[in-house]
Amino acid sequence: MALLYVNAGDQLPPGLPVKDLPPEIRLSENARLGVKPICIPLQIGDGGELPFILDTGAAFTVLDDSLAPRLGRRLRTRRNPMAFDPVAGRRSIYAAPELYLGGTRLLTGREISTVAMRGAAYSQAKGILGWDCLQHYCIQLDFEVGKLRFLDPETLQEERLGKPIPLTLKGELPTIAEIDLFGEGRQRFVLDTGFSGQFDIMLASNFFERVMWRRKPDWTNAVMNLGFAVCPAVYCPELPVGGESYSAIGLGEIGVAGPMHRAGVKGVIGLHFLARHLVTLDFPKRTLYLKRTTGVIPASRPIKSEAPDHGGVNGETVRKQHPRQKRY
């Protein structure tokens, strides 16, 4: 998961004409399950293909700093506030190079950043494709057949795509979806395809505590290892989300601060939850469609994962006294 911030001026205006759409991409088996991030092969200029993480939780596209020699003169550096992410510290900013997917040039922002993408969380990735690029496209994630598609937003058959949910793309914030979680009314959640692992949703502390009190979760003596932090975690046999009942939901707790707290963000919805659906992200029209499918997610408790996933979120659970149980 990469919640990285950027100035609004760093992006091109949305709604630019898209003459050519990239080809569909096959998802790995682990990405279909939501336990590993979605990696897509991108070319920088006329170079070879490199794996990039498709991350709606990233406000801007970044490259590993090992690729900086390809980018020409550095424009400036910047230290940003970041949340939920081990890729922190100072980033270098360059004029954006041409990025290609399957021979199709992608629309991107005017600038691109490099950061030190170190550690197991980014061991296979050379970059993160954020919404400064994705905002120009309508993207469909079909987890049942294991494909990522780029669609024409003007020819969508919305009535076949499931429930529409409004999206917000603004300034320094990641992609935000407004959805009713647990029957508490519509709330703002980060929609983060970069958050993969055995858990579905991460909640702000006060929201997490309400779930603990009201929803009688099972398996409360667990924690979630994020790589850069260890957070309380619970497993809920059944929970309502968006007015529908879901089984086997894994929840984690995390602090929400800074711009996201001021924006009223209540948590993060990750890839493991999205993998239960046909997901259509119509970024030009700022709409998310979720259609329940038979799914590939097994209806069972989270299991231990040996390797961290993107953003350090690996769904690894440890059987121990729940830190917050002492308050009850």
Secondary structure, DSSP 8 states (H G I E B T S, - for coil): --B----GGGS--S-----S----EE--HHHHHTSS--EEEEEETTS-EEEEEE-TT-SS-EEEGGGGGGS-S--EEEE---BS-S--SEEEEEE---EEETTEE----SEEEEE---SGGGTT-SEEE-HHHHTT-EEEEETTTTEEEEE-GGG--GGGS-EEEEEE--TT---EEEEEBTTS-EEEEEE-TT--SS--EEE-HHHHHHHHHHS--EEEEEEEE-SS-EEEEEEEEEEEETTEEEEEEEEEE----HHHHHTTEEEEE-HHHHTTEEEEEETTTTEEEEEE-S-SS-SS-----SS--GGG---EEEES--GGGGG-
